[in-house]
Amino acid sequence: MSGGVVAIQDLEGSGLSSWTVSDTGFSGHGYQFGVFDLDTKTGELRKEGRLVHLRNQPFQVLSLLLRRVGDLVTREEIKAALWADNADVDVEQGLNYCIKELRSALGDNADAPRFIQTLPRRGYRFLADVRRVGVELPSVGSAAPSAGEVVPDAKGPLTRTAPPSVETVLAGARERPKRWLVRLTVAGVLLLAVTVLVVSLGRKAPEVPTRASTLERLVVLPFNDLSATSPSYLADGLTEELIGSLGRVTQGRLAVIARSSSLAYRNRPHDAPAFARELGASYFIEGTVRQEASTVRVTVSLARAADGTQVWSETYDRHIGDLLALEREVVRAIGSGIRVAVNTQAIGGGTADPDAYLEYLKGRFEWNKRSRESLLESQRIFESITTKNPTFALGWAGLADAYAVRMDQGHVSAKDAWLKARIAAETAVSLDPGLAEAWTNLGMIRGLYEWNFRAAEEAFERAAAIDPNYSTRLHWQSILLRSEGRYQEGFENLKKARDLDPLSLAIRVNLSGVLLDLGREQEALVEAESIVSLTPDWGPGQLLMGDVLERVHRMDEAEQAYRKAVAAGSTPAKAELAAFYLRRHQPGLAKKMLSELQEQSRTSYVSPYLIAVASAGLDPEAAFRALEAAFEERSPALRLLRRDPRFDTIRGDPRFERLMRVLWPAPGR
């Protein structure tokens, strides 16, 4: 079979209506155009057999265009198909976003389209040749067409007849390439063998495993703060804590969209059902908070994303110190509304001092801003909390997160912060073993700073058992997996993380990076182009763009991307640009970038690993001094050293070999 996978499926109890052999995962139901396959059964788009990420709404738009290939599909028709029950949806904004994402996924150009043509103010037309494959079945929950029933199709009615025999399928396959004929024949033999066994033994045919049903997806939209004094930390804090609590208490029975994707809708014109659908959620929660003196009024509602129908709503008047108890009540009510079992005891981190929880929300509010100043302020708040309330687990978890992100963003040396972060995380889990955030932090610290991969895996697994929905755990664990060369596992983690946090740019940057690791340059390029189109002035996005463009040998464009990253304030981009100029045999420009890095390091923290990157091809002695400094401060970037091509010029030096043996000792040492 040479890698082929036989899939014999009994669809909706209607008998043998589809069976395929595939090297690519394409089930044979949907459309083929160019190098793309769109599978209407699995909801997947593939390019040359490789999965291309596409959210549900753009997928539905593409499906509609493919069904009407060559015809004008008007905006009104798309609205009727996708937003029929929501007249207030901003179709212009939603549809423009869908088409933009589709063009990015297909590598299409609006000015010279190969696939999707825009007819201004009217609609869209699909231009490429399209081949229909198999029969598109009705959606789940609808009745399966009976034999002879007509199923609409753009190219005329498609009649679904009785399930075909094996001979009929094989006869129809003769027009396909030989490799498909061979594999279909093998599948036919296997199917006939199963049939003979079932008949001769008089047994009932075994049930064929079906695709796992999709979890219900929920998004907690940003709460509105109606307080006269507008302590916005309270609304944002409750939003974030509710997201985290729902992820923990449902134990993987509910997919909860992550905080960063939810809070991205804070300042957008209000259209909650449309926001939820954009994120692929089936339910959404929204609410308001009003604080007056020591009393807080919280109104929470749960509704269906499909039509905005309210499932449950409640208003709570509580003392400000009762917020944790209120959180448990709300979570229990939400679980009942969605019919998902919850364990409210998983909402831990309680404290005898209610004021500590309010301070904790303030700390999280500052931490979520992610600026240099706000991260430092969050650290100060969490340090104050843990000093006054040393048994408050959430305070220690927040402090660990503050140290971790400050290290990650290069605001502070790992030498100064990683041990403090570990102590804070260990204290948090000793006080409350049910904090996924703290276990995640321990996994990151043990793996990237202590270089203890086994202990890191154990911590990440503890976090996963507590909260399978915690996208940060999936994201950080993927970084560790990549550092160990386990690229496919890292990729799988990042796909799950993006599914839970689709608007996280950090996750998307790492996803594009691991696609490069896997040699999937064109997919990485599509992802990078999408990121840059959304945030053209974001340094990490332009740095990624430079890396990808260089890999596909578009060198002049790569240089421009690196320069844009430097202009946006990216320190790593300066090191990368120095190495880039050396690869292009421009040592003068490389020295200029190294000089800028060294000058910057005199006034602010610059990772010595970056100095080593920029120095490796110019000044080996300086590079080794920088690598030694990186080792002393436990720089996590050293985990990349074994595979980092920027050090190829010094890789044969005995000092480099000694460093490698220390970082990756031989078994038994």
C-alpha positions in Angstrom: 0.0 0.0 0.0 3.0 2.3 0.2 1.7 4.5 3.0 -1.9 4.5 1.9 -4.6 4.3 4.6 -7.8 2.5 3.9 -10.9 4.2 5.2 -14.2 2.2 4.9 -17.0 4.2 6.3 -20.7 3.6 6.9 -22.1 7.1 6.6 -25.2 8.0 8.7 -26.3 4.4 8.7 -27.1 4.4 5.0 -24.9 1.5 4.0 -21.6 1.7 2.0 -21.7 5.2 0.5 -18.0 6.2 0.7 -14.7 4.4 0.9 -11.3 5.8 -0.1 -7.6 5.2 0.0 -5.6 8.3 0.8 -2.0 9.4 1.4 -3.0 12.9 2.2 -6.0 12.7 4.5 -8.5 13.8 1.8 -11.5 11.6 2.2 -12.8 12.1 -1.4 -15.8 14.3 -0.5 -15.6 17.9 -1.6 -13.7 19.8 -4.3 -10.3 19.8 -5.9 -8.7 22.9 -7.5 -5.1 23.6 -8.3 -3.0 22.0 -5.6 -5.9 22.3 -3.1 -8.4 19.8 -1.7 -11.4 21.0 0.2 -13.0 18.2 2.2 -16.7 18.9 3.1 -16.8 15.9 5.4 -13.9 16.8 7.7 -14.1 20.6 7.3 -10.5 20.7 6.1 -8.5 22.5 3.4 -5.3 20.8 2.3 -2.5 22.0 0.0 -0.6 19.2 -1.7 -1.9 16.9 1.1 -0.8 19.3 3.9 -3.4 20.8 6.2 -4.0 24.6 5.8 -5.6 26.2 8.8 -8.9 27.9 8.1 -11.5 29.1 10.5 -15.1 27.9 10.1 -16.5 31.1 8.6 -13.9 31.5 5.8 -14.3 27.7 5.1 -18.0 28.2 4.7 -17.5 31.1 2.3 -15.0 29.1 0.3 -17.4 26.1 0.1 -20.2 28.4 -1.2 -17.9 29.9 -3.8 -16.8 26.4 -5.0 -20.4 25.3 -5.2 -21.1 28.2 -7.5 -17.8 28.2 -9.4 -17.7 30.8 -12.2 -20.9 32.5 -11.0 -21.2 35.8 -9.1 -22.1 35.1 -5.5 -23.5 38.3 -4.1 -23.0 39.7 -0.6 -26.7 39.2 0.0 -26.4 35.5 -0.8 -23.5 35.1 1.5 -25.4 36.9 4.3 -28.4 34.6 3.8 -26.2 31.5 3.9 -24.0 32.5 6.9 -25.8 35.1 8.9 -29.5 34.5 8.0 -30.7 34.9 11.6 -28.7 38.0 12.4 -29.7 41.0 10.5 -27.4 43.3 12.5 -24.1 41.5 11.6 -21.6 43.8 9.9 -21.3 41.8 6.7 -18.8 44.2 5.2 -16.4 43.7 8.0 -17.0 40.0 8.5 -16.9 39.2 4.8 -13.8 41.3 4.1 -12.0 39.5 6.9 -13.1 36.1 5.5 -11.9 36.9 2.0 -8.6 38.3 3.3 -8.0 35.1 5.3 -9.0 32.9 2.3 -6.6 34.8 0.0 -3.8 34.3 2.5 -4.5 30.6 2.8 -4.6 30.1 -1.0 -1.7 32.4 -1.7 -4.0 34.5 -3.9 -3.6 38.2 -4.9 -6.5 40.6 -5.0 -5.0 42.6 -7.8 -4.2 39.6 -10.0 -6.5 36.8 -8.7 -6.1 33.2 -9.6 -8.9 32.0 -7.4 -11.2 34.7 -5.9 -12.2 37.7 -7.9 -13.9 40.6 -6.2 -16.7 42.4 -8.1 -16.8 45.7 -6.2 -20.0 46.4 -4.2 -21.5 43.2 -5.7 -19.8 40.0 -4.5 -17.2 37.4 -5.5 -16.5 34.9 -8.2 -14.4 31.7 -8.0 -12.2 31.6 -11.1 -10.2 28.4 -11.1 -11.2 25.1 -12.5 -12.9 22.9 -9.9 -13.5 19.2 -9.8 -16.3 17.8 -7.6 -15.4 14.7 -5.7 -17.9 12.4 -4.1 -21.3 13.4 -2.7 -21.6 16.2 -0.2 -23.7 14.9 2.6 -26.2 16.9 4.6 -25.2 18.5 7.8 -25.3 16.6 11.0 -28.8 16.3 12.3 -30.5 16.4 8.9 -32.0 13.4 7.3 -29.7 11.5 4.8 -31.0 11.6 1.2 -32.6 8.5 0.1 -31.8 6.7 -3.1 -32.7 8.8 -6.1 -33.1 12.0 -4.1 -31.8 15.1 -5.8 -29.0 17.0 -4.1 -28.5 20.6 -5.4 -25.2 21.4 -7.2 -24.0 24.4 -9.1 -23.4 22.4 -12.2 -26.9 20.8 -12.3 -28.6 18.4 -10.0 -26.6 15.5 -8.6 -28.7 12.4 -8.0 -27.7 10.2 -5.2 -28.4 6.6 -6.1 -28.3 3.5 -4.0 -24.9 2.7 -2.5 -22.5 1.5 -5.2 -21.1 -2.0 -5.4 -17.4 -2.6 -5.2 -17.3 -3.4 -8.9 -19.0 -0.1 -9.7 -16.5 1.8 -7.6 -13.5 0.0 -9.2 -14.9 0.5 -12.7 -15.2 4.3 -12.1 -11.6 4.3 -10.7 -10.1 3.1 -14.0 -9.9 6.7 -15.3 -7.7 7.6 -12.4 -3.9 7.3 -12.3 -2.5 3.8 -11.8 -1.5 4.3 -8.2 -5.0 5.1 -7.2 -6.3 2.0 -9.1 -3.9 -0.3 -7.3 -4.9 1.1 -3.9 -8.6 1.1 -4.6 -8.2 -2.6 -5.7 -6.5 -3.4 -2.4 -9.3 -1.7 -0.6 -11.9 -3.6 -2.6 -10.2 -6.9 -1.7 -10.2 -6.0 1.9 -13.8 -5.0 1.8 -14.9 -8.2 0.1 -12.9 -10.2 2.6 -14.6 -8.5 5.5 -18.0 -9.1 3.8 -17.3 -12.8 3.3 -16.2 -13.3 6.9 -19.3 -11.5 8.2 -21.7 -13.6 6.1 -19.9 -17.0 6.6 -19.6 -16.6 10.4 -23.1 -15.1 10.7 -21.8 -12.2 12.8 -22.9 -8.7 12.8 -20.4 -6.4 11.0 -18.3 -4.5 13.5 -19.1 -0.8 13.9 -16.6 1.5 12.1 -15.2 4.1 14.4 -16.5 7.5 13.6 -14.8 10.8 13.8 -14.8 12.2 17.3 -17.5 14.8 17.8 -16.3 18.4 18.3 -16.5 19.8 21.8 -18.9 22.6 22.5 -16.9 25.8 22.2 -17.5 28.7 24.6 -16.2 32.3 24.6 -16.4 34.7 27.6 -16.5 38.1 26.0 -15.0 41.1 27.9 -17.3 42.2 30.7 -18.4 45.9 30.6 -17.5 48.0 33.6 -20.3 50.3 34.6 -18.7 51.6 37.8 -18.7 55.4 38.3 -15.0 55.3 39.1 -14.3 52.8 36.3 -11.9 50.4 38.0 -11.5 48.5 34.7 -9.2 45.9 36.4 -12.4 44.4 38.0 -14.2 43.7 34.7 -11.1 42.4 32.9 -10.0 40.4 35.9 -13.4 38.7 36.3 -13.4 38.0 32.6 -10.0 36.3 32.8 -10.7 34.4 36.0 -14.0 33.1 34.6 -12.2 31.9 31.5 -9.6 30.1 33.6 -12.2 28.6 36.0 -14.4 27.2 33.2 -11.4 25.6 31.6 -10.4 23.9 34.9 -13.8 22.8 36.2 -15.1 21.2 33.0 -12.0 19.0 32.7 -11.8 19.0 28.9 -15.5 18.5 28.3 -15.8 22.1 27.0 -13.4 24.1 24.8 -13.0 27.6 26.3 -11.5 30.3 24.0 -8.4 31.9 25.6 -8.2 35.3 27.2 -6.1 37.1 24.5 -8.6 36.2 21.8 -11.6 37.2 24.0 -10.2 40.5 25.1 -9.4 41.5 21.5 -13.1 42.3 21.2 -13.0 44.8 24.1 -13.2 48.0 22.1 -15.0 46.8 19.0 -18.6 47.8 18.1 -20.8 45.4 20.0 -22.2 42.4 18.2 -21.7 39.5 20.6 -23.2 36.6 18.4 -21.0 37.6 15.5 -17.9 37.8 17.6 -18.6 34.3 19.0 -19.1 32.9 15.5 -15.9 34.5 14.3 -14.1 32.6 17.0 -15.9 29.4 16.1 -17.8 29.3 19.5 -21.2 27.7 19.9 -22.0 29.7 23.1 -20.9 33.0 24.5 -21.0 34.7 27.8 -21.2 38.4 28.3 -21.7 40.5 31.4 -21.4 43.8 33.3 -19.8 44.8 36.5 -20.8 47.8 38.7 -19.0 48.6 42.0 -20.3 51.0 44.5 -18.3 51.3 47.7 -18.0 47.7 49.1 -20.8 46.3 47.0 -20.5 44.9 43.5 -23.3 44.0 41.1 -22.5 41.5 38.4 -24.9 40.6 35.6 -24.0 37.5 33.5 -25.8 35.9 30.6 -25.2 32.8 28.5 -26.5 32.7 24.9 -26.2 30.7 21.7 -23.9 32.0 19.0 -26.0 30.8 16.1 -28.9 33.2 16.8 -28.1 35.1 20.0 -30.9 33.2 21.9 -30.4 33.7 25.6 -30.0 30.4 27.5 -29.6 31.8 31.0 -29.1 35.2 32.8 -28.7 36.3 36.4 -27.8 39.4 38.4 -25.8 39.1 41.6 -25.4 41.7 44.3 -22.5 40.8 46.5 -20.0 42.2 48.9 -16.7 42.9 47.2 -15.0 40.3 49.3 -17.3 37.5 48.0 -16.1 37.5 44.4 -14.6 34.0 44.6 -17.8 32.5 46.0 -19.7 34.4 43.2 -17.4 32.9 40.6 -18.3 29.4 41.8 -22.0 30.2 41.5 -21.7 31.6 38.0 -19.6 28.6 36.8 -22.1 26.1 38.2 -25.0 27.9 36.4 -23.1 28.1 33.1 -22.3 24.3 33.3 -26.0 23.7 33.9 -27.0 25.8 30.9 -24.6 24.0 28.5 -25.3 20.7 30.2 -21.6 20.1 31.0 -20.6 18.7 34.4 -18.5 21.0 36.5 -16.4 20.6 39.6 -16.4 24.0 41.3 -13.9 22.7 43.9 -11.3 23.1 41.1 -11.6 26.9 41.6 -8.8 27.2 44.1 -6.5 29.8 45.3 -8.8 31.0 48.1 -7.6 33.4 50.8 -8.8 34.5 54.2 -8.3 38.1 53.1 -10.7 39.2 50.3 -8.7 42.3 49.6 -5.9 40.1 48.4 -8.1 38.8 45.6 -8.9 42.4 44.5 -5.2 43.2 44.5 -4.6 40.0 42.5 -7.1 41.2 39.8 -5.2 44.5 39.7 -1.9 42.6 39.2 -3.4 40.5 36.4 -4.8 43.7 34.8 -1.3 45.2 34.6 0.3 41.9 33.6 -2.0 41.5 30.6 -1.0 44.9 29.2 2.5 43.3 28.5 4.4 46.6 28.3 7.7 46.9 30.1 6.3 49.3 32.7 3.0 47.3 33.3 4.9 44.0 33.8 7.2 45.6 36.3 4.1 47.1 38.1 2.4 43.7 38.1 5.5 42.2 39.7 5.4 44.8 42.4 1.7 44.1 43.1 2.3 40.4 43.3 5.3 40.8 45.6 3.2 43.0 47.9 0.4 40.4 47.9 2.7 37.5 48.8 4.4 39.5 51.5 1.1 40.3 53.2 -0.7 37.0 52.4 2.0 34.3 52.1 -0.6 31.5 51.9 -2.5 33.0 48.9 -1.6 30.6 46.1 -2.9 32.9 43.2 -0.5 35.7 44.4 2.5 33.3 44.0 1.3 32.1 40.6 0.9 35.7 39.4 4.4 36.5 40.7 5.9 33.5 38.8 4.1 34.7 35.6 5.4 38.2 36.0 9.0 37.0 36.3 8.5 34.6 33.4 7.2 37.1 30.9 9.8 39.8 31.8 12.5 37.2 31.1 10.8 36.1 27.9 10.5 39.7 26.6 14.2 40.4 27.4 13.4 43.0 30.1 15.5 41.2 32.7 18.4 38.7 32.7 17.4 35.1 33.3 20.3 35.0 35.9 18.4 37.5 38.0 14.9 36.1 37.6 14.6 32.4 36.8 15.3 31.2 40.4 12.8 33.7 41.8 10.2 32.5 39.2 10.8 28.8 40.2 10.4 29.6 43.9 7.2 31.5 43.3 5.8 28.7 41.1 6.8 25.9 43.5 5.2 27.9 46.4 2.0 28.3 44.4 1.6 24.5 43.7 2.5 23.6 47.3 -0.3 25.8 48.5 -2.8 24.8 45.7 -1.8 21.8 43.5 -4.8 22.6 41.2 -3.3 25.7 39.6 -2.5 24.9 35.9 -0.8 28.3 35.5 1.8 27.5 38.2 2.5 24.0 36.8 2.9 25.5 33.4 5.4 28.0 34.7 7.3 25.2 36.4 7.4 23.3 33.1 8.9 26.3 31.4 11.4 26.9 34.1 12.5 23.3 34.4 12.8 22.8 30.7 14.2 26.1 29.3 16.2 27.4 32.3 17.2 24.2 34.2 17.5 22.1 31.1 15.7 19.2 32.8 13.4 17.9 30.1 11.9 15.0 32.1 10.9 17.2 35.0 9.5 19.8 32.6 7.3 17.2 30.9 6.0 16.0 34.2 5.0 19.6 35.1 3.3 20.2 31.8 1.4 17.0 32.1 0.1 18.0 35.5 -1.0 21.3 34.0 -2.8 19.5 31.2 -4.6 17.2 33.6 -5.9 20.2 35.5 -6.9 22.4 32.6 -6.8 20.9 29.0 -8.0 24.3 27.8 -5.0 26.3 29.0 -3.5 27.5 25.7 -0.4 28.9 27.3 0.6 25.4 28.5 0.2 24.1 24.9 2.2 27.0 23.6 5.1 26.9 26.1 5.3 23.1 25.9 5.6 23.4 22.1 8.7 25.6 22.6 10.3 23.0 24.7 9.5 20.2 22.2 11.0 22.3 19.4 14.2 22.8 21.4 14.4 19.0 21.6 13.9 18.6 17.9 10.4 17.1 18.3 9.0 19.3 15.7 5.8 17.4 14.8 4.8 17.2 18.4 5.4 20.9 18.8 3.3 21.5 15.7 0.4 19.4 17.1 0.5 21.4 20.4 0.5 24.7 18.5 -2.5 23.7 16.4 -4.5 23.0 19.6 -3.2 26.2 21.2 -4.3 28.2 18.1 -7.7 26.5 18.1 -8.2 27.8 21.7 -6.6 31.2 21.1 -7.1 32.0 17.4 -6.1 35.6 17.7 -2.8 35.1 19.6 0.0 36.5 17.4 2.6 34.9 19.6 1.1 31.4 19.0 0.9 32.1 15.2 4.5 33.2 15.1 5.6 30.0 16.7 3.4 28.0 14.5 5.0 29.5 11.4 8.4 28.8 12.9 7.7 25.1 13.5 6.4 24.9 9.9 9.9 26.0 8.9 11.4 23.4 11.1 9.3 20.8 9.3 10.4 22.0 5.9 6.9 23.3 5.0 8.1 26.7 3.8 5.1 27.7 1.7 2.7 27.1 4.6 5.0 29.1 6.9 5.0 31.9 4.3 1.2 32.0 4.1 1.0 32.2 7.9 3.7 34.9 8.1 2.0 37.0 5.4 -1.2 36.8 7.3 0.4 38.0 10.5 2.2 40.9 8.8 -1.0 41.9 7.0 -2.7 42.2 10.4 0.1 43.9 12.3 2.6 45.5 9.8 4.5 47.4 12.5 5.0 44.5 14.9 8.6 43.6 15.2 8.3 39.8 15.9 6.0 39.5 12.8 8.5 41.2 10.5 11.4 39.2 12.0 9.5 36.0 11.2 8.7 37.3 7.7 12.4 37.8 7.1 13.3 34.3 8.3 10.6 32.8 6.0 11.5 34.9 3.0 15.2 34.0 3.4 14.3 30.3 3.5 12.4 30.6 0.2 15.4 32.5 -1.3 13.7 35.9 -1.7 16.7 37.7 -0.2 16.0 41.3 -1.0 12.5 41.0 0.5 14.0 39.2 3.5 16.4 42.1 4.1 13.5 44.6 4.0 11.5 42.6 6.5 14.5 42.4 8.9 15.0 46.1 8.6 11.3 46.7 9.3 11.7 44.5 12.4 14.7 46.6 13.6 12.8 49.8 13.0 9.9 48.4 15.1 12.3 48.0 18.0 13.1 44.3 17.8 16.5 43.6 19.4 16.6 40.0 18.1 16.2 41.4 14.6 19.5 43.3 14.9 21.4 40.0 15.6 19.6 38.3 12.8 20.3 41.1 10.4 24.0 40.9 11.3 24.1 37.2 10.6 22.1 37.8 7.4 24.7 40.3 6.1 27.5 37.8 6.7 25.6 35.2 4.8 25.4 37.7 1.9 29.1 38.5 2.2 28.6 42.0 3.4 30.8 42.2 6.6 30.7 45.9 6.8 27.0 46.0 7.3 27.2 43.0 9.7 29.7 44.9 11.8 27.4 47.9 11.9 24.6 45.8 13.3 26.9 44.2 15.9 28.1 47.6 17.0 24.5 48.8 17.5 23.8 45.7 19.6 26.8 46.3 21.8 26.0 49.9 22.2 22.4 49.0 23.3 23.7 46.5 25.8 25.5 49.3 27.6 22.2 51.0 28.6 19.7 48.1 28.7 19.6 44.3 28.9 20.5 42.5 25.7 20.7 38.7 25.8 24.3 37.5 25.4 23.1 34.8 23.1 22.1 37.6 20.6 25.6 39.1 20.9 27.0 35.6 20.1 24.8 35.3 17.1 25.9 38.6 15.7 29.6 37.9 16.5 30.0 34.3 15.4 31.2 35.0 11.9 33.0 38.3 12.7 34.8 37.8 16.0 34.9 34.2 17.3 36.5 35.2 20.5 33.7 37.7 21.3 31.2 35.0 20.3 32.6 32.5 22.8 32.7 35.1 25.6 29.0 35.8 24.9 28.1 32.1 24.8 29.9 31.7 28.2 27.8 34.6 29.6 24.7 33.1 28.2 25.5 29.8 29.9 26.1 31.6 33.2 22.7 33.2 33.1 20.9 30.0 32.0 19.8 31.6 28.7 16.9 29.4 27.3 18.1 30.2 23.8 21.1 27.9 24.3 18.6 25.0 23.7 18.7 26.1 20.1 22.5 25.8 19.8 22.7 22.3 18.5 20.7 23.1 15.4 21.3 26.9 15.0 23.1 27.3 11.6 24.2 30.8 12.6 27.0 29.2 14.6 28.3 26.9 11.8 31.4 29.1 11.4 32.6 28.2 14.9 31.0 24.7 15.3 34.3 22.9 14.8 36.1 24.8 17.6 36.9 22.6 20.6 35.3 25.1 22.9 32.1 24.8 21.0 32.2 21.0 21.3 32.9 21.2 25.1 29.8 23.5 25.5 27.7 21.0 23.5 28.8 18.2 25.8 27.8 20.2 28.9 24.4 21.1 27.5 23.7 17.6 26.1 25.7 15.2 28.1 26.1 11.6 26.9 23.8 9.0 28.4 24.9 7.9 31.8 26.9 11.0 32.6 
